Amino acid sequence: MTVSDILNEIHNENVEIEIYKALSEWMILDRQQNIVKLARCKSTIRAINKIANNNPNKKEALDGIINLCN
């Protein structure tokens, strides 16, 4: 079944609004999950930056970064 076939079937069954609502909810949920993931990544990058810049011993800083990434 092609996309055109699916769209024609949706139209024939008059379920455009239901499909629109379902797709909208999926898009909102996906966006919300991506925002949460991005926030976690930014927090990790900030932590790595602090470890790297605030530790005078670069070996310890690198060990701290490796531990954080694990």
Distance bins in CASP14 RR format, pairs under 12 A and 6 or more apart:
PFRMAT RR
TARGET T0000
AUTHOR 0000-0000-0000
RMODE 2
METHOD distances of the structure
MODEL  1
1 7 0 0 0 0 0 1 0 0 0 0 0
1 8 0 0 0 0 1 0 0 0 0 0 0
1 9 0 0 0 0 1 0 0 0 0 0 0
1 10 0 0 0 0 0 1 0 0 0 0 0
2 8 0 0 0 0 1 0 0 0 0 0 0
2 9 0 0 0 0 0 1 0 0 0 0 0
3 9 0 0 0 0 0 1 0 0 0 0 0
3 10 0 0 0 0 0 1 0 0 0 0 0
4 10 0 0 0 0 0 1 0 0 0 0 0
4 11 0 0 0 0 0 1 0 0 0 0 0
5 11 0 0 0 0 0 1 0 0 0 0 0
5 12 0 0 0 0 0 1 0 0 0 0 0
6 12 0 0 0 0 0 1 0 0 0 0 0
6 13 0 0 0 0 0 1 0 0 0 0 0
6 15 0 0 0 0 0 1 0 0 0 0 0
6 19 0 0 0 0 1 0 0 0 0 0 0
7 13 0 0 0 0 0 1 0 0 0 0 0
7 15 0 0 0 0 0 1 0 0 0 0 0
7 16 0 0 0 0 1 0 0 0 0 0 0
7 19 0 0 0 0 1 0 0 0 0 0 0
8 15 0 0 0 0 0 1 0 0 0 0 0
8 16 0 0 0 0 0 1 0 0 0 0 0
9 15 0 0 0 0 1 0 0 0 0 0 0
9 16 0 0 0 0 0 1 0 0 0 0 0
9 19 0 0 0 0 0 1 0 0 0 0 0
10 16 1 0 0 1 0 0 0 0 0 0 0
10 17 0 0 0 0 0 1 0 0 0 0 0
10 18 0 0 0 0 1 0 0 0 0 0 0
10 19 1 0 1 0 0 0 0 0 0 0 0
10 20 0 0 0 0 1 0 0 0 0 0 0
10 22 0 0 0 0 0 1 0 0 0 0 0
10 23 0 0 0 0 0 1 0 0 0 0 0
11 17 0 0 0 0 0 1 0 0 0 0 0
11 19 0 0 0 0 1 0 0 0 0 0 0
13 19 0 0 0 0 1 0 0 0 0 0 0
15 21 0 0 0 0 1 0 0 0 0 0 0
15 22 0 0 0 0 1 0 0 0 0 0 0
15 23 0 0 0 0 0 1 0 0 0 0 0
16 22 0 0 0 0 0 1 0 0 0 0 0
16 23 0 0 0 0 0 1 0 0 0 0 0
17 23 0 0 0 0 0 1 0 0 0 0 0
17 24 0 0 0 0 0 1 0 0 0 0 0
18 24 0 0 0 0 0 1 0 0 0 0 0
18 25 0 0 0 0 0 1 0 0 0 0 0
19 25 0 0 0 0 0 1 0 0 0 0 0
19 26 0 0 0 0 0 1 0 0 0 0 0
20 26 0 0 0 0 0 1 0 0 0 0 0
20 27 0 0 0 0 0 1 0 0 0 0 0
21 27 0 0 0 0 0 1 0 0 0 0 0
21 28 0 0 0 0 0 1 0 0 0 0 0
22 28 0 0 0 0 0 1 0 0 0 0 0
22 29 0 0 0 0 0 1 0 0 0 0 0
23 29 0 0 0 0 0 1 0 0 0 0 0
23 30 0 0 0 0 0 1 0 0 0 0 0
24 30 0 0 0 0 0 1 0 0 0 0 0
24 31 0 0 0 0 0 1 0 0 0 0 0
25 31 0 0 0 0 0 1 0 0 0 0 0
25 32 0 0 0 0 0 1 0 0 0 0 0
26 32 0 0 0 0 0 1 0 0 0 0 0
26 33 0 0 0 0 0 1 0 0 0 0 0
27 33 0 0 0 0 0 1 0 0 0 0 0
27 34 0 0 0 0 0 1 0 0 0 0 0
28 34 0 0 0 0 0 1 0 0 0 0 0
28 35 0 0 0 0 0 1 0 0 0 0 0
29 35 0 0 0 0 0 1 0 0 0 0 0
29 36 0 0 0 0 0 1 0 0 0 0 0
30 36 0 0 0 0 0 1 0 0 0 0 0
30 37 0 0 0 0 0 1 0 0 0 0 0
31 37 0 0 0 0 0 1 0 0 0 0 0
31 38 0 0 0 0 0 1 0 0 0 0 0
32 38 0 0 0 0 0 1 0 0 0 0 0
32 39 0 0 0 0 0 1 0 0 0 0 0
33 39 0 0 0 0 0 1 0 0 0 0 0
33 40 0 0 0 0 0 1 0 0 0 0 0
34 40 0 0 0 0 0 1 0 0 0 0 0
34 41 0 0 0 0 0 1 0 0 0 0 0
35 41 0 0 0 0 0 1 0 0 0 0 0
35 42 0 0 0 0 0 1 0 0 0 0 0
36 42 0 0 0 0 0 1 0 0 0 0 0
36 43 0 0 0 0 0 1 0 0 0 0 0
37 43 0 0 0 0 0 1 0 0 0 0 0
37 44 0 0 0 0 0 1 0 0 0 0 0
38 44 0 0 0 0 0 1 0 0 0 0 0
38 45 0 0 0 0 0 1 0 0 0 0 0
39 45 0 0 0 0 0 1 0 0 0 0 0
39 46 0 0 0 0 0 1 0 0 0 0 0
40 46 0 0 0 0 0 1 0 0 0 0 0
40 47 0 0 0 0 0 1 0 0 0 0 0
41 47 0 0 0 0 0 1 0 0 0 0 0
41 48 0 0 0 0 0 1 0 0 0 0 0
41 69 0 0 0 0 0 1 0 0 0 0 0
42 48 0 0 0 0 0 1 0 0 0 0 0
42 49 0 0 0 0 0 1 0 0 0 0 0
43 49 0 0 0 0 0 1 0 0 0 0 0
43 50 0 0 0 0 0 1 0 0 0 0 0
43 68 0 0 0 0 0 1 0 0 0 0 0
44 50 0 0 0 0 0 1 0 0 0 0 0
44 51 0 0 0 0 0 1 0 0 0 0 0
44 65 0 0 0 0 1 0 0 0 0 0 0
44 68 1 0 0 1 0 0 0 0 0 0 0
44 69 1 0 0 1 0 0 0 0 0 0 0
44 70 0 0 0 0 0 1 0 0 0 0 0
45 51 0 0 0 0 0 1 0 0 0 0 0
45 52 0 0 0 0 0 1 0 0 0 0 0
45 65 0 0 0 0 0 1 0 0 0 0 0
45 68 0 0 0 0 0 1 0 0 0 0 0
45 69 0 0 0 0 0 1 0 0 0 0 0
46 52 0 0 0 0 0 1 0 0 0 0 0
46 53 0 0 0 0 0 1 0 0 0 0 0
46 54 0 0 0 0 0 1 0 0 0 0 0
46 68 0 0 0 0 0 1 0 0 0 0 0
47 53 0 0 0 0 0 1 0 0 0 0 0
47 54 0 0 0 0 0 1 0 0 0 0 0
47 61 0 0 0 0 0 1 0 0 0 0 0
47 64 0 0 0 0 1 0 0 0 0 0 0
47 65 0 0 0 0 1 0 0 0 0 0 0
47 67 0 0 0 0 0 1 0 0 0 0 0
47 68 1 0 1 0 0 0 0 0 0 0 0
47 69 0 0 0 0 1 0 0 0 0 0 0
48 54 0 0 0 0 0 1 0 0 0 0 0
48 55 0 0 0 0 0 1 0 0 0 0 0
48 61 0 0 0 0 1 0 0 0 0 0 0
48 62 0 0 0 0 0 1 0 0 0 0 0
48 64 0 0 0 0 1 0 0 0 0 0 0
48 65 1 0 1 0 0 0 0 0 0 0 0
48 66 0 0 0 0 0 1 0 0 0 0 0
48 67 0 0 0 0 0 1 0 0 0 0 0
48 68 1 0 0 1 0 0 0 0 0 0 0
48 69 1 0 0 1 0 0 0 0 0 0 0
49 55 0 0 0 0 0 1 0 0 0 0 0
49 61 0 0 0 0 0 1 0 0 0 0 0
49 65 0 0 0 0 1 0 0 0 0 0 0
49 68 0 0 0 0 0 1 0 0 0 0 0
50 61 0 0 0 0 1 0 0 0 0 0 0
50 64 0 0 0 0 0 1 0 0 0 0 0
50 65 0 0 0 0 0 1 0 0 0 0 0
50 68 0 0 0 0 0 1 0 0 0 0 0
51 57 0 0 0 0 0 1 0 0 0 0 0
51 58 0 0 0 0 0 1 0 0 0 0 0
51 60 0 0 0 0 1 0 0 0 0 0 0
51 61 1 0 1 0 0 0 0 0 0 0 0
51 62 0 0 0 0 1 0 0 0 0 0 0
51 63 0 0 0 0 1 0 0 0 0 0 0
51 64 1 0 1 0 0 0 0 0 0 0 0
51 65 1 0 1 0 0 0 0 0 0 0 0
51 66 0 0 0 0 1 0 0 0 0 0 0
51 67 0 0 0 0 1 0 0 0 0 0 0
51 68 1 0 0 1 0 0 0 0 0 0 0
51 69 0 0 0 0 0 1 0 0 0 0 0
52 58 0 0 0 0 1 0 0 0 0 0 0
52 59 0 0 0 0 0 1 0 0 0 0 0
52 60 0 0 0 0 0 1 0 0 0 0 0
52 61 1 0 1 0 0 0 0 0 0 0 0
52 62 0 0 0 0 1 0 0 0 0 0 0
52 63 0 0 0 0 0 1 0 0 0 0 0
52 64 0 0 0 0 1 0 0 0 0 0 0
52 65 1 0 0 1 0 0 0 0 0 0 0
52 66 0 0 0 0 0 1 0 0 0 0 0
52 68 0 0 0 0 0 1 0 0 0 0 0
53 61 0 0 0 0 1 0 0 0 0 0 0
53 65 0 0 0 0 0 1 0 0 0 0 0
54 60 0 0 0 0 0 1 0 0 0 0 0
54 61 0 0 0 0 1 0 0 0 0 0 0
54 64 0 0 0 0 0 1 0 0 0 0 0
54 65 0 0 0 0 0 1 0 0 0 0 0
55 61 1 1 0 0 0 0 0 0 0 0 0
55 62 0 0 0 0 1 0 0 0 0 0 0
55 63 0 0 0 0 1 0 0 0 0 0 0
55 64 1 0 0 1 0 0 0 0 0 0 0
55 65 0 0 0 0 1 0 0 0 0 0 0
57 63 0 0 0 0 1 0 0 0 0 0 0
57 64 0 0 0 0 0 1 0 0 0 0 0
58 64 0 0 0 0 0 1 0 0 0 0 0
58 65 0 0 0 0 0 1 0 0 0 0 0
59 65 0 0 0 0 0 1 0 0 0 0 0
59 66 0 0 0 0 0 1 0 0 0 0 0
60 66 0 0 0 0 0 1 0 0 0 0 0
60 67 0 0 0 0 0 1 0 0 0 0 0
61 67 0 0 0 0 0 1 0 0 0 0 0
61 68 0 0 0 0 0 1 0 0 0 0 0
62 68 0 0 0 0 0 1 0 0 0 0 0
62 69 0 0 0 0 0 1 0 0 0 0 0
63 69 0 0 0 0 0 1 0 0 0 0 0
63 70 0 0 0 0 0 1 0 0 0 0 0
64 70 0 0 0 0 1 0 0 0 0 0 0
END
